[in-house]
Amino acid sequence: MDHYKILGIHKSASKEEIKQAFRKLAMEFHPDKHSQSPKSLKDSATVKFKQLSEAYETLIDDRKRADYNLRRNTYGNGPHQNQNNRYNYHYGGDGGGGGGYGYRDPYANRYSGSARRGGGGGGFVRFEMGLRYLTTKSFLLNATLISILLGGMFIIDASGKALWKMHNTGKSFEETMESIEKAKASKDSSE
C-alpha cells in the first residue's frame, strides 16, 4: 500500500497538502456517508477510509514519514505491499526505556535488533539514524545558513584587513591604535 498514491499526492507534498487531500477523500469515503449504501459499497468505503486514515497518520508525522520513506526506498515499494517480506522495520520507542530500531518477526512475534532488548548491535542503526538526521531538510537549511554566516564573517574580516593595508601602508592596526592612545594621553596631560 503506497500512502502517497492513496492520498493522491506527490512524495514532496507539504503537511498542508496532505491535510487537504485527506479531508477531501475522507469526506468522500467516510463510513457515515455510506451508512445507507449497499453492503459491498459500504465495506469498500470503510476499507478505503481506514487506508486513508493510516496514510494520513503516517505522512503527517515527520518521524513516521521519514521511517516510511526509508522503508519504501529500502524495499522498493510500500512497507506493507510486499507480503513475502517476513521482517517489517519497526521503531520500538515504547517509553519503557528499551526503545530503538529493529525488525519485527511476525512469525516469532518478537523483535530483533535493539528494539526490545535495550541496545546491543545497534552500530548500523545509529549510523542510519545519524545519516537520516544529517539529511533532513531543517538540518541542511541550518547548516547552509551557518556556512553563509561564517563565510560572510571571513570575507568581511579579510576585506577589512585588505582595506586597512591599502590605506595605511607600513602600520598595523594595533600600532595605529597605540599611537592614537598616546596622542590622547599627551593631549589630556597638556590641558
C-alpha positions in Angstrom: 0.0 0.0 0.0 1.5 3.3 -1.1 0.4 6.1 1.2 1.2 8.7 -1.4 -1.0 7.1 -4.0 -3.8 6.5 -1.6 -3.9 10.2 -0.8 -3.2 11.2 -4.4 -0.2 13.4 -3.5 3.4 13.6 -4.6 6.2 12.4 -2.3 7.3 16.0 -1.7 3.9 17.2 -0.6 3.7 19.6 2.3 1.8 19.0 5.5 -0.9 21.3 4.3 -1.3 19.4 1.0 -1.5 16.2 3.0 -4.3 17.6 5.2 -6.2 18.9 2.2 -6.0 15.6 0.3 -7.1 13.7 3.4 -10.0 15.9 4.2 -11.3 15.7 0.6 -11.0 12.0 0.4 -12.3 11.4 4.0 -15.5 13.3 3.2 -16.0 11.0 0.1 -15.3 7.7 1.8 -16.4 8.3 5.4 -18.5 5.3 6.7 -21.3 7.6 7.9 -21.8 8.9 4.4 -22.3 5.3 3.2 -24.5 4.1 6.0 -27.5 3.7 3.6 -25.4 2.2 0.8 -25.4 -1.5 -0.2 -23.1 -3.7 2.0 -20.4 -4.1 -0.7 -20.1 -0.3 -1.2 -20.2 0.3 2.5 -17.4 -2.2 3.1 -15.2 -0.9 0.4 -15.7 2.7 1.6 -14.8 1.6 5.1 -11.6 -0.2 3.9 -10.7 2.9 1.8 -11.3 5.2 4.8 -9.1 3.0 7.0 -6.3 3.2 4.4 -6.7 6.9 4.1 -6.5 7.3 7.9 -3.4 5.1 8.1 -1.8 7.1 5.3 -2.6 10.4 6.9 -1.3 9.3 10.3 1.9 8.2 8.8 2.6 11.1 6.5 1.5 13.9 8.8 4.0 12.9 11.5 7.6 13.8 10.5 9.3 10.8 12.2 6.7 8.3 10.9 7.0 9.8 7.4 10.8 9.6 7.5 10.6 5.9 8.6 8.0 5.2 5.9 10.1 6.8 3.2 13.2 4.9 4.4 11.3 1.5 4.3 9.8 2.4 1.0 13.2 3.1 -0.5 14.8 0.1 1.1 12.2 -2.4 -0.1 11.4 -0.6 -3.4 7.8 -0.3 -2.6 5.5 0.5 0.3 6.2 -1.3 3.6 3.0 -3.3 3.5 2.9 -4.2 -0.2 5.5 -6.9 -0.1 3.7 -9.6 1.8 6.6 -12.0 1.2 8.9 -9.9 3.2 9.0 -11.6 6.6 10.6 -8.8 8.5 9.0 -5.4 8.9 11.1 -2.4 10.0 9.9 -1.1 13.4 10.7 1.7 15.8 10.4 0.3 19.3 10.2 3.6 21.2 7.6 2.4 23.7 8.5 4.8 26.5 9.8 1.9 28.6 13.4 2.6 28.2 14.0 -0.1 25.7 13.3 2.0 22.6 15.3 1.6 19.4 15.2 0.4 15.9 14.8 -3.2 14.9 12.9 -5.6 12.8 9.7 -7.3 13.8 9.5 -11.0 13.0 5.7 -11.7 12.7 6.1 -15.4 12.9 8.1 -15.4 16.1 6.0 -12.4 17.5 9.2 -10.7 18.8 11.6 -8.0 17.8 15.2 -8.5 16.8 17.8 -5.8 16.8 17.8 -3.3 19.7 14.0 -2.7 19.6 13.1 -4.8 22.6 16.5 -5.9 24.0 17.5 -2.5 25.1 20.6 -2.0 22.9 23.4 -4.0 21.6 24.3 -4.5 17.9 23.0 -1.0 17.1 26.0 0.4 15.3 24.4 0.3 11.9 21.1 1.6 13.3 23.0 4.6 15.0 24.7 5.3 11.7 21.4 5.1 9.9 19.7 7.5 12.4 22.7 9.9 12.2 22.6 9.8 8.4 18.8 10.4 8.4 19.3 13.4 10.7 22.1 14.8 8.6 19.9 14.7 5.5 16.8 16.3 7.0 15.7 19.5 5.4 15.9 21.5 8.6 19.5 20.3 9.3 20.6 21.1 5.8 19.0 24.6 5.9 20.6 25.3 9.2 24.0 24.1 8.0 23.7 26.2 4.9 22.8 29.3 7.0 25.7 28.7 9.3 28.1 28.3 6.4 26.8 31.5 4.8 27.3 33.4 8.1 30.8 32.0 8.7 31.8 32.7 5.1 30.4 36.2 5.4 32.4 36.8 8.6 35.6 35.6 6.9 35.0 37.7 3.8 34.3 40.9 5.9 37.4 40.2 8.1 39.6 39.6 5.0 38.3 42.7 3.2 38.7 44.9 6.3 42.4 43.8 6.6 42.9 44.4 2.8 41.3 47.9 3.0 43.5 48.8 6.1 46.6 47.7 4.3 45.7 49.8 1.2 45.1 53.0 3.2 47.8 52.5 5.9 51.0 51.1 4.5 53.7 50.3 7.0 51.5 50.3 10.1 49.4 47.6 11.6 46.0 48.3 13.2 47.4 47.7 16.7 50.3 50.1 16.2 47.9 52.8 15.0 45.6 52.3 18.0 48.6 52.6 20.3 49.7 55.9 18.6 46.1 57.2 18.9 46.1 56.3 22.6 49.4 58.0 23.2 48.2 61.1 21.3 45.1 61.3 23.5 47.1 60.8 26.7 49.5 63.6 25.7 46.6 65.9 24.8 44.9 65.2 28.1 48.1 65.8 30.1 48.8 69.1 28.3 45.4 70.6 29.2 
